[in-house]
């Protein structure tokens, strides 16, 4: 179940759809006003943010960091970064 609906404003971004969800959170398609293009935003779930085990687990953090690099294009394989 998506936490954010289409049209929701999140900073300079406007949510336009859901790309997926998983154990770490949800990934949304959004329009970046300043960039005038679509980007993907990954929102971590509350249980991840407050999870000391996650924060202390270097492998999980490396996995999250590996997902971040990319050009922000929701169609690319590394679509999880929003400049």
Order of alpha helices (4+ residues) and beta strands (2+ residues): beta-beta-beta-beta-alpha-alpha-alpha
